[in-house]
């Protein structure tokens, strides 16, 4: 029973986070809130697209850095191992 309970903690925690009220996630300044509330539908649409425009580049940059780090994660070790293999093969040739 204990193992089953431990397996359920992750999904339950995720569900609790996603079910949190929107007010808890929308902690912003009063001026921004009043400006957005008094704006028309075109202004609200522009605000939403502006948020997407401001979020996408940093997210793509972070994904690119993560991808590059993942691809290069063993490069130093591989270069070091290749150098050791070359040294050993040269020692074997000279002996």
C-alpha positions in Angstrom: 0.0 0.0 0.0 2.9 2.4 0.8 4.4 1.9 -2.7 1.1 2.7 -4.3 0.7 5.8 -2.2 4.2 7.1 -3.2 3.4 6.6 -6.8 0.3 8.7 -6.5 2.0 11.7 -4.9 3.3 13.2 -8.2 0.0 13.2 -10.1 -1.9 14.4 -7.0 0.6 17.3 -6.5 0.3 18.2 -10.2 -3.4 18.2 -10.0 -3.4 20.4 -6.9 -1.1 22.9 -8.6 -3.2 23.0 -11.7 -6.5 23.3 -9.7 -5.2 26.4 -7.8 -7.4 29.4 -8.3 -6.5 31.8 -11.1 -6.2 34.7 -8.7 -3.3 33.0 -7.1 -1.5 32.9 -10.4 -2.5 36.4 -11.5 -0.6 38.5 -9.0 0.1 41.7 -10.9 0.1 45.4 -10.3 -3.1 47.3 -9.7 -2.3 49.8 -12.6 -1.9 47.0 -15.1 -5.1 45.4 -13.9 -7.2 48.5 -14.1 -5.8 49.5 -17.5 -6.5 46.0 -18.9 -10.0 45.9 -17.3 -11.0 49.3 -18.8 -9.6 48.5 -22.2 -11.7 47.4 -25.1 -11.6 44.0 -26.8 -9.0 45.1 -29.3 -6.7 46.3 -26.6 -7.1 43.0 -24.6 -6.3 41.0 -27.8 -3.2 43.2 -28.4 -2.1 42.7 -24.8 -2.5 38.9 -25.1 -0.5 38.8 -28.3 2.1 41.1 -26.7 2.5 38.7 -23.8 3.1 35.8 -26.3 5.6 37.9 -28.2 7.5 38.6 -25.0 7.4 35.0 -23.7 8.4 33.2 -26.9 12.0 34.4 -27.5 13.3 33.7 -24.0 11.7 30.3 -24.1 13.2 29.5 -27.4 16.6 30.7 -26.3 16.4 28.5 -23.2 15.4 25.5 -25.2 18.3 26.2 -27.6 20.8 26.4 -24.8 19.4 23.2 -23.2 19.6 21.4 -26.6 23.2 22.5 -27.2 24.2 21.5 -23.7 22.6 18.1 -24.1 24.3 17.6 -27.5 27.7 18.6 -26.1 27.4 16.9 -22.7 30.1 14.3 -23.3 32.3 16.2 -25.7 35.1 16.8 -23.2 35.1 13.2 -22.1 35.2 11.9 -25.7 38.1 14.3 -26.6 40.0 13.2 -23.5 39.5 9.5 -24.2 40.6 10.0 -27.9 43.7 11.7 -26.7 44.5 8.9 -24.3 43.9 6.3 -27.1 46.3 8.2 -29.4 49.0 8.3 -26.7 48.6 4.6 -26.0 48.8 3.7 -29.7 52.0 5.9 -30.1 53.5 4.2 -27.0 52.7 0.8 -28.5 54.3 1.8 -31.9 57.5 3.1 -30.2 57.8 -0.1 -28.1 
